[in-house]
Amino acid sequence: MKELVEILAKALVDQPEQVTVDLVERERTIIVELRVAPEDMGKVIGKQGRIAKAIRTVVKAAALRQKKKVMVEII
């Protein structure tokens, strides 16, 4: 999960070295915290949040195998 978000985010931004992904696991949920450089925030979110929504959709599809709810937070 972590690697998937990291690969997607690094492909979108101008400063891939500043991309960090942390996982916070709870009983039934996994929170994926994505941090990027302030200048790249718009590229990760996209117009009207379309890219962020697409990232969340891909991650949720990958999480179906683990039978856990996954939330992606862009910080």
C-alpha positions in Angstrom: 0.0 0.0 0.0 2.7 2.4 1.0 4.8 1.7 -2.1 1.8 2.2 -4.4 1.0 5.7 -3.0 4.7 6.6 -3.1 5.1 5.6 -6.7 2.0 7.5 -7.8 2.9 10.6 -5.9 6.6 10.7 -7.1 5.4 10.4 -10.7 3.2 13.5 -10.3 5.5 16.0 -8.4 8.5 18.1 -9.4 10.4 17.3 -6.2 10.1 13.5 -5.7 12.8 13.4 -3.0 10.4 15.3 -0.7 7.6 12.7 -1.0 7.0 10.8 2.2 4.3 8.2 3.0 3.5 6.9 6.5 1.0 4.2 7.5 -1.1 4.4 10.6 -2.8 1.0 11.2 -5.8 0.6 13.5 -8.1 -2.3 14.0 -10.1 -2.1 10.8 -8.6 0.9 9.0 -5.3 2.0 7.6 -4.6 5.7 7.2 -2.0 6.6 4.6 -0.5 9.9 5.2 1.1 11.5 2.1 3.4 14.5 2.5 4.7 16.5 -0.5 6.5 19.8 -0.9 4.1 22.8 -0.6 4.9 23.7 -4.2 3.7 20.3 -5.4 0.5 20.2 -3.4 -1.6 21.4 -6.3 -0.3 18.7 -8.6 -1.2 16.0 -6.2 -4.7 17.3 -5.5 -5.5 18.4 -9.1 -8.3 20.5 -10.4 -11.3 20.1 -8.1 -9.6 17.2 -6.4 -9.7 14.9 -9.3 -6.2 13.5 -9.0 -6.5 13.0 -5.2 -9.8 11.2 -5.8 -8.2 9.0 -8.4 -5.3 8.1 -6.0 -7.9 7.2 -3.3 -9.8 5.0 -5.7 -6.7 3.1 -6.7 -5.7 2.6 -3.1 -9.2 1.4 -2.1 -9.2 -1.1 -4.9 -5.8 -2.4 -3.8 -7.1 -2.6 -0.2 -10.0 -4.9 -1.0 -7.6 -7.9 -0.7 -6.7 -7.0 2.9 -10.4 -6.5 3.8 -9.6 -3.2 5.6 -10.8 0.3 5.0 -8.1 2.6 3.7 -8.1 6.4 4.0 -5.5 8.6 2.1 -4.7 11.9 3.7 -2.7 14.4 1.8 -0.8 16.6 4.2 
